[in-house]
Structures are given as structure tokens and as C-alpha cells.
Amino acid sequence: MLRWIANRIVHYVPTPERLAERALNELRLELYQAEQHVLNAQMHAAYYRARLTFLEEVIATGIEKVADKRRGQLEGSQALRAGPKLTEVVPEIRTFG
């Protein structure tokens, strides 16, 4: 019985390799989270950059010209997104008789 307990203790003792493996997994998770923070920060920066550009353009040219320009861009991008229309193919029904 004591040999079994001793084997179990030796089996579960935190060795440097096991500690390094656990630390590696934790560091991978922290790296992933840090990369997500960077991506979120870049997205926020792009958002505020676009807002600043929009407001500067409104101040410089007026809201009507900016709205007309953006409306034209929106219509053009929707036409590109729509693409060719697919038609439904209905198989023929044949009757024998």
C-alpha cells in the first residue's frame, strides 16, 4: 500500500517539464488575448480615422456634396455586390403512356 502511495506521489509531482508545459499553455492564451487587443485597437483607430475624415470633408465641402458622393458610392457598390441573377431550373416532367 505504501509503495502505491509513493508511486502516486512521484507520478503527480510537478516536474520542471510539467510546469513548463502548463506555463506554455498559459502564455499561448495570453498571447492570443494580446493579439485580440491589438486587432480591436486597430479597428477602433480605423473607425475614428474614418469619422474624422468624414467630418473634415463635411466642414470643407458641405453635407450635401458629401451625402451625394457617398450615395453614388453606395449605389455602385450595391451593383457590384448584386452580380448576375441566377434563374431557377425546373426539370421536365415526362409522362409515359
Residue frames as a rotation matrix with the C-alpha (Angstrom) as fourth column:
MET 1
0.564 0.826 0.000 0.00
0.826 -0.564 0.000 0.00
0.000 0.000 -1.000 0.00
LEU 2
0.476 -0.462 -0.748 2.78
0.129 -0.805 0.579 2.41
-0.870 -0.372 -0.324 0.86
ARG 3
-0.621 -0.696 0.362 4.50
0.433 0.080 0.898 1.60
-0.654 0.714 0.251 -2.44
TRP 4
-0.077 0.697 0.713 1.27
0.986 -0.054 0.160 2.50
0.150 0.715 -0.683 -4.29
ILE 5
0.824 0.366 -0.433 1.01
0.478 -0.859 0.184 5.81
-0.304 -0.359 -0.882 -2.44
ALA 6
0.028 -0.907 -0.420 4.67
0.099 -0.416 0.904 6.57
-0.995 -0.067 0.078 -3.12
ASN 7
-0.620 -0.221 0.753 4.23
0.722 0.217 0.657 5.80
-0.308 0.951 0.025 -6.83
ARG 8
0.384 0.847 0.368 1.19
0.908 -0.419 0.018 8.06
0.169 0.327 -0.930 -7.00
ILE 9
0.702 -0.187 -0.687 3.06
0.227 -0.856 0.465 10.89
-0.675 -0.482 -0.559 -5.30
VAL 10
-0.395 -0.918 -0.012 6.04
0.202 -0.100 0.974 10.51
-0.896 0.383 0.225 -7.64
HIS 11
-0.377 0.316 0.871 3.70
0.921 0.225 0.317 10.35
-0.096 0.922 -0.376 -10.63
TYR 12
0.566 0.744 0.355 1.97
0.759 -0.638 0.127 13.64
0.321 0.198 -0.926 -9.78
VAL 13
0.142 -0.595 -0.791 4.98
0.620 -0.570 0.540 15.64
-0.772 -0.567 0.288 -8.54
PRO 14
0.967 0.224 -0.119 5.25
0.064 -0.671 -0.739 18.85
-0.246 0.707 -0.663 -10.57
THR 15
0.116 -0.953 0.279 8.45
0.845 0.242 0.477 18.41
-0.522 0.180 0.833 -12.55
PRO 16
-0.414 -0.331 -0.848 10.07
-0.066 -0.918 0.391 21.31
-0.908 0.217 0.358 -14.37
GLU 17
-0.987 0.067 0.149 8.83
0.159 0.186 0.970 19.85
0.037 0.980 -0.194 -17.66
ARG 18
-0.213 0.974 -0.072 5.22
0.959 0.223 0.178 19.76
0.189 -0.031 -0.981 -16.43
LEU 19
0.125 0.201 -0.972 5.49
0.545 -0.832 -0.102 23.27
-0.829 -0.516 -0.213 -15.03
ALA 20
-0.756 -0.460 -0.467 6.93
-0.137 -0.586 0.798 24.48
-0.641 0.667 0.380 -18.35
GLU 21
-0.806 0.513 0.295 4.12
0.529 0.401 0.748 22.80
0.265 0.759 -0.595 -20.28
ARG 22
0.144 0.881 -0.451 1.49
0.974 -0.206 -0.092 24.44
-0.174 -0.426 -0.888 -18.10
ALA 23
-0.058 -0.246 -0.967 3.23
0.209 -0.951 0.229 27.83
-0.976 -0.189 0.107 -18.38
LEU 24
-0.952 -0.297 0.079 3.46
0.116 -0.109 0.987 27.41
-0.284 0.949 0.138 -22.17
ASN 25
-0.376 0.891 0.253 -0.29
0.874 0.250 0.416 26.89
0.307 0.378 -0.874 -22.44
GLU 26
0.350 0.486 -0.801 -0.97
0.760 -0.647 -0.059 29.93
-0.547 -0.588 -0.596 -20.25
LEU 27
-0.406 -0.595 -0.694 1.43
0.037 -0.770 0.638 32.07
-0.913 0.233 0.334 -22.29
ARG 28
-0.885 0.160 0.438 -0.20
0.461 0.171 0.871 30.99
0.064 0.972 -0.225 -25.55
LEU 29
0.123 0.988 -0.091 -3.57
0.987 -0.112 0.118 32.08
0.107 -0.104 -0.989 -24.18
GLU 30
0.285 -0.072 -0.956 -2.15
0.441 -0.876 0.198 35.43
-0.851 -0.478 -0.218 -23.05
LEU 31
-0.796 -0.592 -0.122 -0.52
0.121 -0.353 0.928 35.96
-0.593 0.724 0.353 -26.46
TYR 32
-0.546 0.686 0.481 -3.83
0.785 0.219 0.579 35.25
0.292 0.694 -0.658 -28.18
GLN 33
0.430 0.738 -0.519 -5.60
0.873 -0.486 0.032 37.75
-0.229 -0.467 -0.854 -25.92
ALA 34
-0.117 -0.559 -0.821 -2.92
0.211 -0.822 0.529 40.38
-0.971 -0.111 0.214 -26.54
GLU 35
-0.934 -0.195 0.299 -3.26
0.314 -0.047 0.948 39.89
-0.171 0.980 0.105 -30.31
GLN 36
-0.088 0.978 0.189 -7.03
0.960 0.033 0.280 40.31
0.267 0.206 -0.941 -29.98
HIS 37
0.379 0.160 -0.912 -6.48
0.590 -0.800 0.105 43.57
-0.713 -0.578 -0.398 -28.08
VAL 38
-0.639 -0.680 -0.360 -4.20
0.099 -0.536 0.838 44.80
-0.763 0.500 0.410 -30.88
LEU 39
-0.761 0.408 0.504 -6.80
0.610 0.188 0.769 43.91
0.219 0.893 -0.392 -33.54
ASN 40
0.295 0.906 -0.304 -9.53
0.955 -0.286 0.076 45.67
-0.018 -0.313 -0.950 -31.56
ALA 41
0.091 -0.339 -0.936 -7.34
0.333 -0.876 0.349 48.75
-0.938 -0.344 0.033 -31.16
GLN 42
-0.903 -0.422 0.081 -6.64
0.193 -0.229 0.954 48.82
-0.384 0.877 0.288 -34.91
MET 43
-0.366 0.854 0.370 -10.35
0.865 0.165 0.474 48.53
0.343 0.494 -0.799 -35.63
HIS 44
0.459 0.517 -0.723 -11.15
0.778 -0.627 0.045 51.39
-0.430 -0.582 -0.690 -33.25
ALA 45
-0.344 -0.671 -0.657 -8.41
0.167 -0.732 0.661 53.54
-0.924 0.117 0.364 -34.78
ALA 46
-0.901 0.049 0.432 -9.75
0.434 0.043 0.900 52.90
0.025 0.998 -0.060 -38.29
TYR 47
0.068 0.997 -0.028 -13.27
0.984 -0.062 0.165 53.79
0.163 -0.039 -0.986 -37.13
TYR 48
0.444 0.082 -0.892 -12.20
0.501 -0.848 0.171 57.11
-0.743 -0.523 -0.418 -35.61
ARG 49
-0.685 -0.712 -0.155 -9.97
0.196 -0.384 0.902 57.85
-0.702 0.587 0.403 -38.61
ALA 50
-0.630 0.530 0.567 -12.98
0.722 0.133 0.679 57.39
0.284 0.837 -0.467 -40.92
ARG 51
0.420 0.809 -0.410 -15.15
0.901 -0.426 0.084 59.62
-0.107 -0.405 -0.908 -38.70
LEU 52
0.023 -0.507 -0.862 -12.51
0.286 -0.823 0.491 62.36
-0.958 -0.258 0.126 -38.69
THR 53
-0.895 -0.354 0.271 -12.18
0.328 -0.110 0.938 62.18
-0.302 0.929 0.215 -42.47
PHE 54
-0.204 0.918 0.341 -15.95
0.924 0.066 0.376 62.40
0.323 0.392 -0.862 -42.85
LEU 55
0.538 0.441 -0.718 -16.27
0.722 -0.680 0.124 65.40
-0.434 -0.586 -0.685 -40.54
GLU 56
-0.364 -0.735 -0.572 -13.36
0.178 -0.658 0.732 67.22
-0.914 0.164 0.370 -42.20
GLU 57
-0.854 0.099 0.510 -14.96
0.518 0.076 0.852 66.62
0.045 0.992 -0.116 -45.59
VAL 58
0.206 0.978 -0.035 -18.32
0.966 -0.197 0.165 67.92
0.155 -0.067 -0.986 -44.32
ILE 59
0.337 -0.143 -0.931 -16.65
0.442 -0.849 0.291 71.07
-0.831 -0.509 -0.223 -42.99
ALA 60
-0.644 -0.733 -0.219 -14.73
0.133 -0.389 0.912 71.61
-0.753 0.558 0.348 -46.23
THR 61
-0.981 0.179 0.073 -17.41
0.071 -0.019 0.997 70.90
0.180 0.984 0.006 -48.84
GLY 62
-0.406 0.890 0.210 -20.76
-0.914 -0.395 -0.094 70.79
-0.001 -0.230 0.973 -47.06
ILE 63
-0.440 0.277 0.854 -23.04
-0.341 0.829 -0.444 67.96
-0.831 -0.487 -0.270 -46.12
GLU 64
0.620 0.756 -0.208 -24.96
-0.469 0.145 -0.871 67.89
-0.629 0.638 0.444 -49.42
LYS 65
0.348 -0.567 -0.747 -21.89
-0.868 0.105 -0.484 67.16
0.353 0.817 -0.456 -51.54
VAL 66
-0.703 -0.613 0.361 -20.63
-0.709 0.645 -0.284 64.54
-0.059 -0.456 -0.888 -49.10
ALA 67
-0.134 0.743 0.656 -24.03
-0.324 0.593 -0.737 62.85
-0.936 -0.311 0.162 -48.97
ASP 68
0.743 0.398 -0.538 -24.34
-0.608 0.066 -0.791 62.86
-0.279 0.915 0.291 -52.77
LYS 69
-0.076 -0.875 -0.478 -20.85
-0.911 0.256 -0.323 61.45
0.405 0.411 -0.817 -53.15
ARG 70
-0.768 -0.204 0.608 -21.48
-0.524 0.745 -0.412 58.70
-0.369 -0.635 -0.679 -50.61
ARG 71
0.272 0.928 0.255 -24.85
-0.428 0.354 -0.832 57.85
-0.862 0.117 0.494 -52.14
GLY 72
0.599 -0.130 -0.790 -23.14
-0.786 0.092 -0.611 57.36
0.152 0.987 -0.047 -55.52
GLN 73
-0.526 -0.847 -0.079 -20.51
-0.788 0.521 -0.327 55.13
0.318 -0.110 -0.942 -53.94
LEU 74
-0.480 0.427 0.767 -23.18
-0.469 0.613 -0.635 53.10
-0.741 -0.664 -0.094 -52.17
GLU 75
0.625 0.757 -0.189 -25.17
-0.538 0.243 -0.807 52.53
-0.565 0.606 0.559 -55.36
GLY 76
0.278 -0.620 -0.734 -22.03
-0.854 0.190 -0.484 51.48
0.439 0.762 -0.477 -57.21
SER 77
-0.744 -0.593 0.307 -21.01
-0.667 0.630 -0.397 49.01
0.042 -0.500 -0.865 -54.54
GLN 78
-0.095 0.787 0.609 -24.53
-0.441 0.516 -0.735 47.52
-0.892 -0.338 0.298 -54.40
ALA 79
0.704 0.316 -0.636 -24.47
-0.702 0.177 -0.689 46.97
-0.106 0.932 0.347 -58.16
LEU 80
-0.224 -0.865 -0.450 -21.16
-0.805 0.424 -0.415 45.14
0.550 0.269 -0.791 -57.84
ARG 81
-0.730 -0.039 0.683 -22.48
-0.570 0.586 -0.576 43.01
-0.377 -0.809 -0.450 -54.98
ALA 82
0.287 0.954 0.091 -25.65
-0.710 0.275 -0.648 42.02
-0.644 0.121 0.756 -56.78
GLY 83
-0.722 -0.667 0.185 -23.84
-0.356 0.587 0.727 40.28
-0.594 0.459 -0.661 -59.64
PRO 84
-0.703 0.463 -0.540 -25.63
-0.497 0.224 0.838 38.15
0.509 0.858 0.072 -62.20
LYS 85
-0.030 0.795 0.606 -29.01
-0.938 0.187 -0.293 36.74
-0.346 -0.577 0.740 -61.28
LEU 86
-0.971 -0.232 0.055 -29.42
-0.211 0.942 0.260 33.01
-0.113 0.241 -0.964 -61.31
THR 87
-0.127 0.964 -0.232 -32.60
-0.940 -0.042 0.338 31.57
0.316 0.261 0.912 -62.72
GLU 88
-0.112 0.197 0.974 -34.31
-0.629 0.745 -0.223 28.54
-0.769 -0.638 0.041 -61.35
VAL 89
-0.684 -0.129 -0.718 -34.01
-0.661 0.527 0.535 25.39
0.309 0.840 -0.446 -63.44
VAL 90
0.072 0.794 0.603 -37.18
-0.786 0.418 -0.456 23.31
-0.614 -0.441 0.654 -63.42
PRO 91
-0.876 -0.418 0.241 -36.79
-0.207 0.776 0.596 19.75
-0.436 0.472 -0.766 -64.68
GLU 92
-0.406 0.745 -0.529 -39.25
-0.811 -0.027 0.584 18.49
0.421 0.666 0.616 -67.25
ILE 93
-0.336 0.414 0.846 -41.89
-0.504 0.680 -0.533 16.08
-0.796 -0.605 -0.020 -66.11
ARG 94
-0.663 0.066 -0.746 -42.37
-0.685 0.349 0.640 13.28
0.303 0.935 -0.187 -68.60
THR 95
0.066 0.728 0.682 -45.36
-0.696 0.523 -0.492 11.03
-0.715 -0.443 0.541 -68.60
PHE 96
-0.928 -0.349 -0.131 -45.25
-0.349 0.691 0.632 7.66
-0.130 0.633 -0.763 -70.21
GLY 97
-0.365 0.846 0.389 -48.36
0.005 0.420 -0.908 6.44
-0.931 -0.329 -0.157 -71.77
